[in-house]
Amino acid sequence: MFFARLLLGSVVLLSVSMMLAQDAQGTRKATIRIKPAYPDLAKRMNVSGTVKIEVSVTPDGEVKQSKVIGGNPVLISAAEDAVKRWKFEPASRATTEVVTFRFNPE
């Protein structure tokens, strides 16, 4: 039953597009925001949701580390891969920021 639904969903979702919003919460502005690719499995399963990631940002604006705070496991990898390529404005010290990705199939 699950696989039948999955196959039916994948046929219906061939024309699905992704709406993605990204929010950075914290004191530093993101100067480069990379949008994550909407995972094929998520498309086939019609998965939407929010992924929150806490990032450690160096004084020069590079993402040093990331830690998932929450989100659908099907979406997490795409969000992590994208946020690791983000750049933030320079600051006098390292900071911790929270980035939220919203995945919504249409």
N, C-alpha and C positions, 0 to 999 in steps of 0.2 A: 504494500500500500504506500509506504513512504517513497519508494523508488518511482512508483507510478506518478505520484504527485510531483516528485522532483523533475521527472521527464516532462510532464505536462507543463509545469512551471517554466522550464527552460525554453520550451517552444513559445510560450506566451511572452516570455521576457526577452525575446530577441530584439525587440525594439525599445527596450527599457533604457532610459538615460539616467544619469546620476546628477543629483543636486547635492552639492557638498558645501557646507559652511564651515569656516574655521574661525575660532576665537582664541586669542591669546589673553589670558588673565594674568596680570602681574604688573610689575613696575616698568618693564622694558618692552619697547615696541619691536615687533618682528619686521625686519626690513626686507627679507626674502622669505616667502611662504611657498612651499612646494605642496601642490595638491596630491593627495594619495590616489593611486589607481583603485577604482572600485573593483574588488576581487570578483573573478568569474563565478566562484562558488556562491558568493553572496548574491550575485545577480540571479543565478539559477534558483536559489532558495528564497528570493525576494526578501532578503534580510536588510533591514534598516536599523539604525541605532546611532548611539553616541559613543565615542572613545575619548577618554580623558587620559592625558599623559603629562606627568610631571617631568620637566627637563631642567638639568643643571646647565647654566650658561656661563661661559668664561667671560672675563672682563672685555675681551675683544669681540664678543658676540657669537662665538661658536657653541654649538650644543655639545657638551662634554658627555653627558649621560642622560638616559631616559628611563622612566619607570612608569609602567602602566598603572593607573589608578582604578580604571574600570572600563568595561565595554564588552561587546560581543566578541568572542574569540575568533570568529570568522573575519572580523574587520581589523583586529588589533595589529596584525603584521603590516598591513598596508599603511596604517597610521604611523606606526613606529618608523618604518622605512622613510616616510616623507618627512617627519619632524626632525630626524637626524640631519637632514640637509637644510633646515631652516637656519637663517642668520638673524641675529638681533642687534640692535643698536649698541655701540660700545658703552661701557660703564666703568666706574672706578673700582668695582669689585664684582666677584662672581655672584650670580643670583639664581634663584629657583623660580621657574615660571610654570604655569599650568596651561596646557593647550588642549582645546576641545575640538574634535572633528565630528561632524554630523554627516552620516551617510543616509541618503534617502533615494531609493529607486523611484522612477516615475513610470 
